[in-house]
Amino acid sequence: MSASRTVRRLVATGLAAGSVVAVAAMPASADDGYNRGRHHQSYSRVVLGSIQYDSPGRDDYSNRSLNREWVEVTNTGYRSVNLDGWTLSDRDGNRYRFDDLRLAGRATVRVHTGRGYDTRTDVYQDRRTDYVWSNYSDTATLRNNYGRTVDTESWGRDRDHHNNDRGHRR
């Protein structure tokens, strides 16, 4: 085999290898799903949404007041997610466990503190006298059924430190 033919083959092999590396190195944002016949994201991501930690009006411990304290859990994806066994907790360890709730794609469920009848859009912790979320400083943590933290949201002073002087509404 001639030297020029060997050089051409080596160059061709190098170019082919370079194109494979270039495709593999393409940023994920450049792959919009159209290459695989999908036109939307293939997974669902569940996150904490709005949080009403200070129920409007007077804190009179009524069921109405307790239910004005809530946390929204939102599925940002297109596929439904079964939240059975997932938990929502505060910094003090108060915990609500989801039971057999399928959250549709692009849907939100509101977790109220007080008593009520669960629906697809509203569930209730069935607490009778205690608020869960501190008006001043707290952290909401959402964990999946394996106990892995999915999302957290903190507010107020001492976001990173437990506040022992919390008062009746913390």
KAWOPE-V234175 format. One record per residue. N is the residue number from 1. D_FIRST is the distance of its C-alpha to the first C-alpha in Angstrom with 2 decimals. Layout:
n/d_first
N/D_FIRST
N/D_FIRST
//
This chain:
n/d_first
1/0.00
2/3.79
3/6.63
4/8.51
5/6.69
6/6.96
7/10.38
8/11.37
9/10.92
10/12.87
11/15.41
12/15.91
13/16.52
14/18.85
15/20.72
16/21.24
17/22.58
18/24.76
19/26.33
20/27.24
21/28.88
22/30.68
23/32.14
24/33.21
25/34.82
26/36.79
27/40.49
28/42.63
29/44.89
30/42.18
31/42.07
32/45.36
33/45.12
34/44.35
35/40.79
36/42.35
37/45.18
38/47.81
39/49.92
40/51.82
41/51.44
42/50.89
43/53.23
44/56.82
45/58.01
46/61.63
47/63.29
48/66.79
49/68.32
50/71.73
51/74.20
52/77.98
53/79.06
54/82.46
55/84.33
56/86.30
57/90.04
58/92.14
59/90.64
60/93.34
61/91.28
62/91.98
63/89.39
64/88.99
65/88.25
66/85.88
67/83.90
68/83.55
69/81.26
70/77.80
71/74.03
72/71.55
73/68.39
74/65.84
75/62.80
76/60.50
77/58.00
78/58.17
79/58.28
80/61.49
81/61.82
82/64.20
83/66.15
84/67.87
85/68.22
86/67.21
87/69.69
88/71.09
89/72.86
90/74.59
91/74.52
92/77.58
93/75.91
94/77.71
95/75.33
96/75.12
97/73.03
98/71.70
99/72.57
100/70.69
101/69.97
102/67.03
103/66.29
104/64.84
105/62.00
106/63.25
107/66.61
108/68.94
109/71.54
110/74.39
111/75.61
112/79.34
113/81.33
114/84.49
115/85.36
116/84.39
117/82.74
118/78.95
119/77.12
120/73.51
121/74.16
122/76.69
123/77.06
124/79.80
125/79.99
126/83.62
127/85.01
128/88.76
129/89.71
130/86.77
131/84.42
132/80.85
133/79.31
134/80.71
135/81.90
136/80.97
137/77.79
138/75.66
139/72.19
140/71.26
141/68.44
142/66.74
143/65.03
144/63.20
145/64.20
146/62.04
147/64.03
148/61.20
149/62.35
150/61.23
151/63.14
152/65.94
153/68.31
154/70.75
155/73.65
156/76.48
157/77.08
158/75.62
159/72.57
160/70.84
161/73.90
162/76.38
163/79.76
164/82.64
165/85.38
166/84.80
167/88.31
168/89.15
169/86.43
170/84.25
//
